[in-house]
Amino acid sequence: MNEIDQKVLNFYEKLPFNIYGDIDNACKNIKKFDLKKVYPFLFDPISKSKTIIDVGCGGGWLVNSIAHKFEKKIFGVDFNPVAINFAKKVTSKMNNKVNYEVKDIFDFAPTLKFDLILSMGVLHHTHDCMLALDKICKFGKKNSKIYVGLYHKYGRKPFLEFVETIKDLPEEESLKDYKKMHNLKDELHLKSWFRDQVLHPHESLHGLEEVLNIFEKNDYEFGGTSINSFKQSDTIDEILKKEKELYEYGKRKIESKIYYPGFFIVGGVKK
């Protein structure tokens, strides 16, 4: 395993991202989660897909959210056995149907091709985000859809500037400052977010063009982006102009003590 990836694994084995101190709490929040409201662009692709994979599924929040609402063949893969163990407990408690595999994405070679490939907030923690994206694109077949979520090269910077102001404080104090912006109720859940956002060992920032280059290499057509709320009427040039405005947008959010991680999602369809 690459040295950076090993550091990331060691870090998240201590406390996986987005988990709860109580399995019942996790299940309750998954049941309350409104997928159609939060990710409206995903609802139709999920509805129409027979096979779905979540690459970097972590503690299983997304796969269990999907499995709870849809009768689908769902796969979750992650290199963190601690996270997968938590995900399995949630799956069992909710009587969901999810197949899990503990595997490094760079070593993962599924025999199945998927109708829908998801990876939300994971690949930017690998040693080579675009290489990882190139890899998961190959999990698709004709008409397969992919949605990848990454930290944005402009939108993420305001949050990182905030991190600079708290990173040298004792951990309890920096956690207290983070909580003013992102007040999660479950203490372990809060700490998992704080560690992921503030203390993690590695992340990279990305823009639309480099994602589209990987899509083009793998014969995926552009299917929309959160940069312009998945509006189909905008040209690529118009979206590239809009993405530069994400820095100021994020800065206003952070200054108003509103949590804004600077995250963007891009979709594609296999030709």
N, C-alpha and C positions, 0 to 999 in steps of 0.2 A: 504493500500500500504506500502511496505517496506520503511524504513526511507531513505535508499540510493536512491531508485527509486524515492521517492518524491523529494529529493534534485535535482536529475537529471532532473526531469520534470519541477521543478520551474526554473531551470537554462535555459533550452531550450525554455520554454514559453516566456522568455524575448527576445530571438532571436534564432529561429530555425536554424539548420545547413543547409548550402548549399542553401540558398535562395538569391534572388536578390532584389535590391531596386525598380525594375520595372518589372512588369509582362511580358511586351513585350521583355525585355532583357532575362528573363528566357526562354521564348518560342523560341527566336532566337537561344540561345545556345543549347537548346534541339534539334532543327532542324539541327544544325550544327554537333551535336555529332555523331561520327561514332562508333556505338556499335560493329560492326564486327572487327574494328581495335583495339579498346581499350579492349574489352572483347571477343576475338575470340572464346573462349571455351563456351560462352553462346549462341552464335548465333544459333547453331544447336538445342540445347535443347529448346530455345524459339520458333523456327520455328515449332518444332514437338509437342509442348504442347498446349492443348486446354484451360487449366485453370492454371493460374499463380498467386502466392501471393508473395508480398514483405513485409516481416515482419520488422517493423521499417522503414516505407517508408518515414517518415519525410515530407519534402516539395515536395515530389513527383517526384524528378528528374528521378529516374530509371523507375518508372511505366509509367510516361509520355513519356520517351524516347522509351520504348517498345511499348506503345499504338500508338505512332506516326508512327511507322514503321511496326507494325503487327496488324492484325485483330484478337485480342485474348480477352478472358475473363480474365480481370486483376483485382486483389484485392490489395488494400493497407491498412495496419493496422498500427496504431501508437498511443501512449498514449498522444500525444501532440496535443490538438485541434487547437492551433495556427498554427502549421506546416500543419495539415490537411486542414485548411482553405486556406492557401497559395496554397497547392497542387490542391485543387478543382478549384481555380481561374485559374491556369495554364491549367488544364484539360478542363475547359469551354472555355477558350480563343482559345485552339488548337482543339476544337471539338473532344477530345479524349473520349474513353470509359473506364473509371476506376471507380470501386466501392470502396468507402473508409469506414473505421470504426475506430472510436476513442476508443481504448481499450488497457489496460495494457496486455502485452503478457502473463503474468502469469494467467490472468483471461479470456483470449480469448479461446473460444471453438467453432470453425467453424463446421458446419454440413457437409460442402463440403470437399472432399479430393482433393488435388491439384496434377497436373502433374508435376509442377515445383515450388519449394520452394526457395525463395531468401531471404537473410538477409545480407546486406553489411555494415559493420562498425557500428553495433548497439548493439549486444548482450554483448559486452565487457563493455558497460555502465550500464548494469543491476547489481543487487546485487549478482547474481549467474549466470555467463555466461553459464556454462555447464548445469545447470538446465534449463535455457532458451533454449539452443540448443536441449536438450532432449525433451522439450515441442514441438518445431516446427517440429522435426522429425516425430512426430505423425500426422502431417497434410498430410502425404503422403500415397500412396497406392502402390500396386505392380507396379514396373517399374517407379515410381516417381523419380525425380531427385532433389537433394538439393545442393545449393551452399551457403556457409557461409563465410563471410569475417570478420577477427578479427585482432587485434593488436598482433604481434608476439613477443614471449618472448625474442628473440635475436634481431630481426630486428627493433623493436620499441625503443630499449635502446639508440641508438645514438641521436634520436630526443629528447628523454627525457633529455639527457645530455645537449643538446642545450637549452631546456626549463629552466634548472637549471640556466643557465647564464643570463636569461632575466626575470625570474618570479618575482624578487624583484624590478624591475624597475617600474616607473610609467607606467600605461597602454599604454599611447600614445607612449612612447619610446619603450616598448617591441613590440608593434604592428609595429613600424617602422623597428625594427630588423627582425621581422618575414616576413615583406613584401620584404626584400632584398632576401629572399629565395623563397617566394611564392607570386609573383607579380600578383595578380588578379585585373582586371580592374574596376569592379563594386565595389564601396566602401562598400556597405552593404554585398555583397557576400564575400569580403575579411574579413570583421569583423566577419562574421558568421564562417568562417574557422578558423580564429585566436582564437576566443573564444572556439570553439570546440577542437582545438588542444592544446591550452595553458592554458585556464582558467577553463575548465570543472571540475566538482566536483568529478568525479569518473571514473576510467577505470581499466581494468585488462588485463594481457598479457597471451598469450597462445601458445601452440605448437601443432604439428601435432598429436602426440600420443594421447593426451587427446581428441582431436576431433574424432579421429578414434575409441576410446573407446566408445564414445556416439553413433557413427554410428553403431558399432557392436551390442551394446545393443538394437538398434532399427532395426536391420536387414538391414542395408545399406552397400553395398559394396563400397570400396574406388573408386572414379571416377577421381582422379587426383588433382593436387594442383599447385598453382602459384609458389611454392618454386622452382620447376624445370620446370616452364613454361608449365605445364600439359603434359610433355613427358610421354608416356606410357611405355617406355622401362626400366625406372629406378625401382629398387626394393625399398621397404619401407626403408630398411636399408640405401640404397644409398641416399634417400631423407632426412632421419633423419640426415645423415652426412652433407648434403648440407645446411640444415636449420641452422646449427651452424655457417655457413659462412656468414649469413645474417647480423651479427653484424658488421663485417669488411666492408661489402658491404655498409651498411647504413652509417657507419662512413665516408667512402670516399665521399659519396654523400653530407652529411651534411657539411663536411669540404670544399667541392667545392661550397657551397651555392646553392645546388640543393635540392629542397624539396623532402623528402623521409620519409613518415610517419611510415614505418615499418609494413605494412599491408600485410596479406596473405589470400588466398582464398583456400578452400577445397571443393571438390565436392563428392557426393555420389549418389548411385542408390539403390532404395529399392528392395530387393529380392522378 
